Amino acid sequence: MTITTYQIRNVLKTYGNQLKRRASVAEDSVLPIQSSADLVDISIEARKRQVLSQLSNKLIAKVTSREQENRSFEGGLGEFSNDQSALFKKGIAS
């Protein structure tokens, strides 16, 4: 079986026509973007800054909560040791 150049040209011509039809149908089916008060466009740099800000806020919150936990734990022991030292000083003074 042989394929002639005429047949190849017809196939390419038909394929080209189909591509043109698809492009025109796609253009017709796309609705134009209407202006809306709810449409917000954030630049890439602003998104990066927002993500970094959120991450830093989360990290700061974690660090401060851990510091508060450590302080409350140390504070409890510190009061105990201060009480002992006060009792010891009273014992020496009396």
C-alpha positions as CSV (number, residue, x, y, z in Angstrom):
1,M,0.0,0.0,0.0
2,T,1.3,3.4,-0.9
3,I,0.4,6.8,0.4
4,T,0.5,9.6,-2.1
5,T,1.5,13.1,-1.4
6,Y,-2.0,14.2,-2.3
7,Q,-3.4,12.1,0.6
8,I,-0.8,13.5,3.0
9,R,-1.7,17.1,2.0
10,N,-5.4,16.4,2.5
11,V,-4.7,15.0,6.0
12,L,-2.6,18.0,6.9
13,K,-5.1,20.4,5.5
14,T,-8.0,18.7,7.4
15,Y,-5.9,18.7,10.6
16,G,-5.1,22.4,10.2
17,N,-8.8,23.2,9.7
18,Q,-9.7,21.3,12.8
19,L,-7.1,23.2,14.8
20,K,-8.5,26.6,13.6
21,R,-12.1,25.5,14.5
22,R,-11.0,24.5,18.0
23,A,-9.3,27.8,18.5
24,S,-12.3,29.8,17.4
25,V,-14.7,27.7,19.5
26,A,-12.4,28.1,22.5
27,E,-12.3,31.9,22.0
28,D,-16.1,32.1,21.7
29,S,-16.7,29.9,24.7
30,V,-14.5,31.9,27.0
31,L,-16.5,34.5,28.8
32,P,-15.0,37.9,29.1
33,I,-13.8,38.7,32.6
34,Q,-16.2,41.1,34.3
35,S,-14.9,43.6,36.8
36,S,-15.8,42.6,40.3
37,A,-15.3,44.2,43.6
38,D,-14.3,40.8,45.0
39,L,-11.5,40.2,42.6
40,V,-8.1,40.5,44.3
41,D,-4.8,40.1,42.6
42,I,-1.8,39.7,44.9
43,S,1.7,39.9,43.4
44,I,4.2,37.1,43.8
45,E,6.4,39.3,46.0
46,A,3.4,40.2,48.3
47,R,2.5,36.5,48.6
48,K,6.1,35.6,49.6
49,R,6.1,38.4,52.2
50,Q,2.7,37.2,53.5
51,V,3.9,33.6,53.8
52,L,7.2,34.6,55.5
53,S,5.2,36.8,57.9
54,Q,2.8,34.0,58.8
55,L,5.7,31.6,59.4
56,S,7.6,34.0,61.5
57,N,4.5,34.8,63.6
58,K,4.0,31.0,64.2
59,L,7.6,30.5,65.2
60,I,7.6,33.5,67.5
61,A,4.4,32.2,69.1
62,K,6.0,28.8,69.7
63,V,9.2,30.2,71.1
64,T,7.4,32.6,73.5
65,S,5.1,29.8,74.7
66,R,8.1,27.6,75.4
67,E,9.9,30.4,77.2
68,Q,6.8,31.0,79.3
69,E,6.6,27.3,80.2
70,N,10.3,27.3,81.1
71,R,9.9,30.4,83.2
72,S,6.9,29.0,85.1
73,F,8.8,25.8,85.8
74,E,12.0,27.7,86.9
75,G,9.9,30.2,88.8
76,G,8.4,27.4,90.8
77,L,11.8,26.0,91.7
78,G,13.2,29.5,92.3
79,E,10.6,30.2,94.9
80,F,11.4,27.0,96.6
81,S,15.1,27.7,96.7
82,N,14.4,31.3,97.8
83,D,12.3,30.0,100.7
84,Q,15.1,27.6,101.7
85,S,17.7,30.3,101.6
86,A,15.4,32.5,103.7
87,L,15.0,29.8,106.3
88,F,18.7,29.1,106.3
89,K,19.5,32.8,106.8
90,K,17.0,32.9,109.7
91,G,18.6,29.9,111.3
92,I,22.0,31.5,111.1
93,A,20.7,34.8,112.5
94,S,19.0,33.2,115.5
